[in-house]
Amino acid sequence: MSAYFKRREFIALLGGAAACPLAARAEQSDRLRRVGVLQGLAESDPEWPRRFGAFKQRLQELGWTEGRNVAFEFRFAGGKPERLPGLATDLVQANVDVILTNAAQSIEAARMATSTIPIVMASVGDALGAGYVASLARPGGNVTGLTLVATDQSAKRLQLVKEIVPNLVRVAVLWNGNASGHRLQLQEMERATPALGIALRSLPIWNADDIDASLQAAVQANAQAIATMDDPVVQSQRGRIVAFAMRQRVPVMSEFRAATEAGTLMSYGPNQVDLWRRSAAYVDKILRGANPADLPVEQPTKFELVINLKTAKALGLTVPDKLLALADEVIE
């Protein structure tokens, strides 16, 4: 065989060897990826399709289409946090590539279920304060995503409700006693009360069955307003909270728009739908091989003030013009 043909055969062998890793990578990129979604709300909750719809649309814009190269595994707790550990274990056993979730109890359940599968937080009160990440810049483990740092917003919400409710001095705080972020928020509220001249009545709940007793305790404490810390347990009961508060003529200050749309007086906090949309970028990067330990945790850049004028009128409250001017949305 001539030297010419030997050289051609050698080059062909080299080309084949180089092509193998490329082919392997192409096969890997074409593999159907599975995204586990662990959700504390019920699938029937009207807020759920908004949040997941925004996430799914953004993920598709980034190149991931359901049924072609990505599939979703859903697990819904339906406002019953005791179900979360088992649901998280289900997702791990399903061998998903990444788990998308939000809120403290869901994140904690996912962390207990796996230390290797990446976990993306669509939102949580305070990921750093709760110990889910080592730092915002370098999370360091298998958890990353978006954190609200809700402790910084707690005092602001008390200040806002004080501007509407005349002579406000007594506020009942409804929060999930199982949520580490809620405990941090309560501490921030307690630090802010002396300057605001407000006394707090802490009303922790442990599951949805505690809602009625806690609301009744707020009335017995002569609370002039109720502040809620919104997570899947509290949010799943927003209809009951609003109905009770309207019967008792007690205004409710909530965290997120969904509660104010249901009838609370107002809310102040990040746009949850936007946070879920932004979480798609994390899932995209992880599915393409990024290490969650190296993906910085982001914070919201915009906070929404939503005021329900219909509720204010029903309660006989006047919303100052300056507050209406600051509102991102006024529900009439």
C-alpha positions, 0 to 999 in steps of 0.5 A, a space after each residue: 500500500 502506498 504512503 499516500 493511501 496510508 496517510 488517507 486512512 490515518 486521517 480518516 481514523 483521526 476524523 472518526 475518533 474526533 467525530 465520536 465525542 461530537 456524536 455523543 454530545 449530539 445524542 446527549 443534547 437530543 435526549 429528552 430531559 425531565 423537569 420535576 415540578 414540586 408545587 405546594 398549591 393545588 393544580 386547580 388553583 387559578 394562580 398555578 397556570 399563570 406561574 407555570 405558563 410563564 415559566 414554560 413559555 420562557 423555557 420554550 423561547 430558550 429552546 426547550 419544547 415539551 414532548 420534543 426535548 423536555 418533559 415535566 413531572 408534576 407533584 402537587 401538595 394541594 396546600 397540604 405541606 405534610 405531603 411534600 416529603 413523599 412527593 419530593 421522594 417520588 421525583 427523585 425516584 423518577 430520576 428527573 434532571 432538575 427539580 423546580 419548586 418554590 417556598 420554604 417547605 417545598 425547598 426543604 422537602 426537595 433538599 431532604 430528598 436529594 443532595 445531587 439533583 439540581 434544585 431551582 427555586 422559583 421564589 423563596 423568602 430568604 434563601 441565605 437566611 434559611 441556609 439553603 445556599 452558602 452565599 448569593 454569589 456562589 450557592 455552593 450546593 445543589 440549590 440555586 434560583 431566586 430569593 425574595 429576601 422578604 425580610 426586607 419587605 415586612 416592615 414596608 408592608 406594616 408601614 403601608 397598611 398604617 397609611 390607610 387604617 386610621 390610628 392603627 396600633 394592633 396588627 395580627 400576623 398570620 404566618 406558617 410556623 413551619 416556614 423558616 422564612 416566615 420566622 425571619 419575616 416576623 423578627 423583622 416586623 417585631 424590630 420595626 414595630 417600636 418606630 411605627 407604634 404598632 403591637 403585633 399578635 403572632 398567629 402561626 398556623 401549621 396547616 390549613 385546618 388552623 386557619 379558622 382558629 387563628 383568624 378568630 384569635 385575631 378578632 379576640 385580640 382586637 386586631 385592627 388589621 391582619 398581615 399575612 405571609 403568603 406561601 402555598 399553605 396561606 395562599 391556598 386559604 386566601 378565599 377563607 381569609 378574605 371572607 372572614 376578614 370582610 365579615 369582621 370588617 378587618 383589612 388584610 395586608 398580603 404579600 402577593 397580587 393573587 391575594 389582593 385579587 381575591 379581596 385583601 385590601 392590598 399587597 406589596 411584594 415581587 411579581 410571582 409570575 415574573 419570578 417563575 418566568 426568570 427561573 426558566 433561565 436557571 433550568 435551561 443552564 442546568 439542562 445544558 450542563 451548568 453546575 447549580 453551585 456556580 449559578 448566583 442566586 438572583 433577587 427581584 428588581 421590582 416590587 408591586 403595590 396592588 390596592 383593591 379599592 373595592 375592598 377599601 370601600 366595603 370596609 369604609 376606608 379611604 386610600 390616600 391619593 399619594 398611595 394610589 399614585 404609587 400603586 402599580 395596580 388599582 383593582 376597582 
